[in-house]
Amino acid sequence: MSPRQTERETAMSHPRETSVLFGHREAETALLAAYRSGRIPHAWLIGGPQGIGKATLAYRMARFVLAHGQPLALSVQRAEDLAINPDHAVARQVAASSHGGLLTLERTANDRGVMRTVITVDETRETIGFFGSTAAAEGWRVCIVDTVDELNPNAANALLKILEEPPQQSLFLLVSHAPARVLATIQSRCRKLRLRALATDDVIGAAATAADLDPNDPALREAAEASEGSVARALTLLGGDALKLQQRTAALLARLPQVDPRELHTLGESLGTSDRVALAAFIDGIDRWIAERLHADEANANQNLPRLARLAEVWEKIVRAARDTETYNLERKPLVFSVFGWLADATR
């Protein structure tokens, strides 16, 4: 389980089972218009902050294409959005991961039942057989990568090879929390679609729907207002003192590269020894801070390339360390000191 997953998040519906999309009307319209044109780009990089509905949109597009295989058909030309009836055979098959025209690449558990930290090259090579097999009904094959950020280098290169020579009637939907960090050669072969953070009311609606919560719960609204448009973050903040912990983390991050060992000690104590919600809140706060730094530097990428590279490298180390900490139930205080030590070095 990822350190960002809380008990509430594990109760959420998977995006392949989610039929309702909150917000992102503009992005949905762009995908529909491209498909209706009959000349849709074969690969899309759907980027934006974590927990805002990128994978939900990807599955929504996949269901629509698999259910309406002829872009110029009257039903497609008259469609107002990408919704299909949840009782449609395609919707049921996608929800059950049994549709022959859809391949999903995502992290899986190893032989010991432990979630892998990356999407492996062997899993990515499944795309070769998938796209080489007999076409599904009406010819479309769709591959969702959730997320492309988690491809290891060999897996990214394997994906790149098939993107370079895409089969007919193939569609790749690559989900990314940090599209600027995606391999440049993959970026160059994708149409980029950036999703914005959700409005507070959309966060409330999506969180209530996904996790079966009361949309009128004042605690949910408070978490949504502090979530910066992320459903995943709102659900994390609903757990215990997670909001206060994130605020404390943000205050320490604001002082980098200076660090106060006493305050790091206190922060480490507040993470406890087995509280997944607290650990998720801590890592989410770090993720948000790094994403903001990377986004700010994107405008002058050539000048800030060394700093971008350092932060990206540090983030990969943090993710691995956090996953090991949760998987093996390690002491959280050393993780806090390591994270702030790495970030201090990267920001000097």
Salt bridges, closest charged atoms under 4 A:
GLU7 OE2 - ARG276 NH2 3.14
GLU26 OE1 - ARG196 NH1 3.40
GLU28 OE1 - ARG25 NH1 3.86
GLU28 OE2 - ARG60 NE 2.54
GLU106 OE1 - HIS14 NE2 3.67
ASP122 OD1 - ARG125 NH1 3.80
GLU123 OE2 - ARG116 NH1 4.00
GLU150 OE2 - ARG107 NE 3.03
GLU150 OE2 - ARG323 NH2 3.23
GLU164 OE2 - ARG189 NH2 3.55
ASP201 OD1 - ARG221 NH2 2.96
GLU225 OE2 - ARG221 NH1 3.89
GLU228 OE2 - ARG288 NH1 3.15
ASP260 OD1 - ARG262 NE 3.56
GLU263 OE1 - ARG255 NH1 2.70
GLU269 OE2 - HIS265 NE2 3.67
GLU269 OE2 - LYS333 NZ 2.52
ASP284 OD2 - ARG233 NE 2.61
ASP287 OD2 - ARG4 NH2 3.31
ASP297 OD2 - ARG307 NE 2.96
GLU298 OE1 - HIS295 ND1 3.86
ASP345 OD1 - ARG348 NH1 2.62
